[in-house]
Amino acid sequence: MKIAIGNDHRGYSAKCRLVSWLSSEGHEIIDLGATNADEPTDYPDYAIPVAEMVSRCEVWRGILICGTGIGMCIAANKVGGVRAATCHDPLTAEIARRHNDSNILCMSADLLSEELMDRLVQTWLSSDFDGGRHARRIDKISRFEENRSALS
């Protein structure tokens, strides 16, 4: 699977580890993140390009990592067609996919252990969208985005 990954300076170490692991699992990784942990960076500079790739279907999914995961999530969700979710445990990662058809996973580099991040990514990547009543809700969001774009 083709996955875009982005990070700010606080997510650099976690990103490097995840890129190595995901690549070894056979995923094609597009690294759009910061290139070191020493120089402060701004999370929108990484969240928006990843979100745009997801929105244009250039990648299957995206992963974003910053200090809390919240800033990345807010920025990514400004891009139409993106359903980014900040997840903190395997249950939220699973529900983000099953109920919300999340296409970008946002995580905290400061609050999650390496083992927990790995479990979140594994759960999120392996969980499928349930559809059904959840599809109706996603469709409502998509229609809102389309109508809002038409007015701009």
WOBEL-V829236 format. One record per pair of residues at least 12 apart in sequence whose C-alpha atoms are under 10 Angstrom apart, sorted by the first residue. I is the first residue (numbers start at 0). J is the second residue. D is the distance in whole Angstrom. If there is no record, write none. Layout:
# WOBEL-V829236
i: (I;I)
j: (J;J)
d: (D;D)
This chain:
# WOBEL-V829236
i: (0;0;0;0;0;0;0;0;0;0;0;1;1;1;1;1;1;1;1;1;1;1;2;2;2;2;2;2;2;2;2;2;2;2;2;2;2;2;2;2;3;3;3;3;3;3;3;3;3;3;3;3;3;3;3;3;3;3;3;3;4;4;4;4;4;4;4;4;4;4;4;4;4;4;4;4;4;4;4;4;5;5;5;5;5;5;5;5;5;5;5;5;5;5;5;5;5;5;5;5;5;6;6;6;6;6;6;6;6;6;6;6;6;6;6;6;6;6;6;6;6;6;6;6;6;6;7;7;7;7;7;7;7;7;7;7;7;7;7;7;7;7;7;7;7;7;7;8;8;8;8;8;8;8;8;8;8;8;8;8;8;8;9;9;9;9;9;9;9;9;9;9;9;9;9;9;9;10;10;10;10;10;10;10;10;10;10;10;10;10;10;10;11;11;11;11;11;11;11;11;11;11;12;12;12;12;12;13;13;13;13;13;13;13;13;13;13;13;14;14;14;14;14;14;14;14;14;15;15;15;15;16;16;17;17;17;17;17;18;20;21;21;21;27;27;28;28;29;29;29;29;30;30;30;31;31;31;31;31;31;31;32;32;32;32;32;32;32;33;41;41;41;42;42;42;42;42;42;42;42;42;42;42;42;43;43;43;43;43;43;44;44;45;45;45;45;45;45;46;46;46;46;46;46;46;46;46;46;46;46;46;46;46;46;47;47;47;47;47;47;47;47;48;48;49;49;49;49;49;49;49;50;50;50;50;50;50;50;50;50;50;50;50;50;50;50;50;51;51;51;51;51;51;52;52;53;53;53;53;53;53;53;53;54;54;54;54;54;54;54;55;55;55;56;58;59;59;60;60;60;60;60;60;60;61;61;61;61;61;61;61;61;62;62;62;62;62;62;62;62;63;63;63;63;63;63;63;63;63;63;64;64;64;64;64;64;64;65;65;65;65;65;66;66;66;66;66;66;67;67;67;67;67;67;67;67;67;67;68;68;68;68;68;68;68;68;68;68;68;69;69;69;69;69;69;69;70;70;70;71;71;71;71;71;71;71;71;72;72;72;72;72;72;72;73;73;75;75;76;78;79;79;79;79;79;79;79;80;80;80;80;80;80;81;81;81;81;81;82;82;82;82;82;82;82;82;82;82;83;83;83;83;83;83;83;83;83;84;84;84;84;84;84;84;84;84;85;85;85;85;85;85;86;86;86;86;86;86;86;86;86;87;87;87;87;87;87;87;87;88;88;88;88;88;88;88;88;89;89;89;89;89;89;89;89;89;90;90;90;91;91;91;92;92;92;92;92;92;92;92;92;92;92;92;93;93;93;93;93;93;93;93;93;93;94;94;94;94;94;94;95;95;95;95;96;96;96;96;96;96;96;96;97;97;97;97;97;97;97;98;98;98;98;98;98;98;98;98;98;99;99;99;99;99;99;99;100;100;100;100;100;100;100;100;101;101;101;101;102;102;103;104;104;104;104;105;105;106;106)
j: (21;22;24;25;26;27;28;58;59;60;124;22;25;26;27;28;29;57;58;59;60;61;18;21;22;26;27;28;29;30;49;52;53;57;58;59;60;61;62;103;18;27;28;29;30;31;32;48;49;50;52;53;57;58;59;60;61;62;63;103;17;18;28;29;30;31;32;45;46;48;49;50;60;61;62;63;64;103;104;105;29;30;31;32;33;42;43;44;45;46;47;48;49;50;61;62;63;64;65;71;105;30;31;32;33;34;35;36;40;41;42;43;44;45;46;49;62;63;64;65;66;68;71;105;106;108;31;32;33;34;35;36;38;39;40;41;42;43;44;45;46;63;64;65;66;71;108;32;33;34;35;36;37;38;39;40;41;42;64;65;66;108;33;35;36;37;38;39;40;42;64;65;66;67;107;108;109;32;33;35;36;42;63;64;65;66;67;68;106;107;108;109;32;33;34;35;36;37;64;65;66;108;34;35;36;64;108;64;65;106;107;108;109;111;112;113;116;117;30;32;33;34;62;63;64;65;108;30;32;34;35;113;117;62;113;116;117;120;30;117;117;120;121;58;59;58;61;49;52;58;61;45;49;62;44;45;46;47;48;49;63;44;45;46;48;49;63;64;45;65;70;71;63;64;65;66;68;69;70;71;72;73;74;75;70;71;72;73;74;75;71;74;63;64;65;71;74;75;61;62;63;64;65;70;71;72;73;74;75;76;77;78;103;105;71;72;73;74;75;76;77;78;75;78;61;62;63;75;78;81;103;62;63;71;72;74;75;76;77;78;79;80;81;82;83;102;103;75;77;78;79;80;81;78;81;75;78;79;80;81;82;102;103;75;78;79;80;81;82;102;79;80;81;80;102;102;103;81;83;101;102;103;104;124;75;81;83;101;102;103;104;105;83;84;102;103;104;105;106;120;75;83;84;85;103;104;105;106;107;108;85;104;105;106;107;108;109;105;106;107;108;109;106;107;108;109;110;111;85;86;87;105;106;107;108;109;110;111;84;85;86;87;104;105;106;107;108;109;110;83;84;85;86;105;106;107;85;105;107;83;84;85;103;104;105;106;107;84;85;86;103;104;105;106;85;105;103;105;103;144;140;141;143;144;145;147;148;102;137;140;141;144;145;100;101;102;103;141;95;96;99;100;101;102;103;104;137;140;95;96;99;100;101;102;103;104;105;96;99;100;101;102;103;104;105;106;101;103;104;105;106;107;104;105;106;107;111;116;119;120;123;105;106;107;110;111;115;116;119;106;111;115;116;118;119;120;122;115;116;117;118;119;120;121;122;123;119;122;123;119;122;123;104;105;106;118;119;120;121;122;123;124;125;126;119;120;121;122;123;124;125;126;127;128;122;123;126;127;128;129;123;126;127;128;122;123;124;125;126;127;128;129;123;126;127;128;129;130;133;127;128;129;130;131;132;133;134;136;137;128;129;130;133;134;136;137;126;127;128;129;130;133;134;137;123;127;128;137;123;124;123;119;120;123;124;119;120;119;120)
d: (10;10;10;8;5;6;8;8;6;8;10;10;9;6;5;6;7;8;5;5;7;9;10;9;10;7;6;5;6;9;9;9;9;9;5;6;5;5;7;9;10;8;6;5;6;7;9;9;6;9;7;8;9;6;8;7;5;6;9;9;9;8;7;6;5;6;7;9;9;10;7;10;9;6;5;6;8;9;9;10;9;6;5;4;7;9;10;9;5;6;9;8;6;9;8;6;5;6;9;9;10;9;8;4;6;9;10;10;9;9;7;10;9;6;8;10;8;6;5;6;9;10;8;10;10;9;10;6;5;9;9;8;9;8;6;6;5;9;8;7;9;9;7;6;8;9;10;8;6;8;6;4;7;7;6;6;8;8;9;7;9;10;9;9;6;9;10;8;9;9;8;6;5;9;9;6;8;9;8;9;8;10;8;5;5;6;9;9;9;8;5;8;8;6;7;6;6;9;8;8;10;8;10;8;7;10;8;8;9;10;9;6;10;10;9;7;8;10;9;8;9;10;9;8;7;10;9;9;10;9;10;9;10;10;9;9;8;9;8;9;10;9;9;9;10;9;9;9;10;8;9;10;9;10;9;6;9;10;7;7;10;9;6;9;9;9;9;9;8;10;9;10;9;9;7;9;10;10;7;6;10;10;8;10;8;7;9;9;6;8;9;9;8;9;10;8;9;9;9;9;7;9;10;9;5;8;9;6;5;9;10;10;10;9;8;10;10;6;5;9;8;7;9;9;6;8;8;8;10;10;9;9;9;10;10;9;5;8;9;6;9;9;6;9;8;9;8;8;10;7;8;9;8;10;10;10;9;10;8;7;10;7;8;10;7;7;5;6;9;9;9;8;10;10;10;8;9;10;10;9;5;6;8;9;10;10;9;10;6;4;6;9;9;10;9;5;5;6;8;8;9;9;10;9;7;6;5;6;9;10;9;8;6;5;6;6;10;8;7;6;6;8;8;5;5;5;8;10;9;10;10;9;7;4;7;6;7;9;9;6;8;9;9;5;4;4;8;9;9;10;9;6;9;7;8;8;9;9;10;9;9;9;10;10;7;8;10;6;6;10;8;8;6;9;9;10;8;9;9;9;10;8;10;6;8;10;9;9;10;9;7;8;9;10;8;6;7;9;9;10;7;7;5;6;6;9;9;10;9;10;9;9;6;6;4;6;7;9;9;10;6;8;6;5;6;9;10;9;6;4;6;8;7;6;6;8;10;9;7;10;9;9;7;8;8;7;8;8;8;10;9;7;8;8;6;10;9;8;9;10;6;5;8;9;6;8;8;8;9;8;9;9;8;10;10;9;6;8;9;6;5;9;10;8;8;10;10;6;6;9;8;6;8;9;10;9;8;10;9;10;8;9;10;9;9;6;8;9;6;6;5;8;9;6;6;4;5;8;8;9;6;6;7;9;9;6;8;9;9;7;9;9;7;8;8;7;9;8;5;8;8;8;8;8;9;10;8;10;9;10;9;9;8;8;9;10;10;9;9)
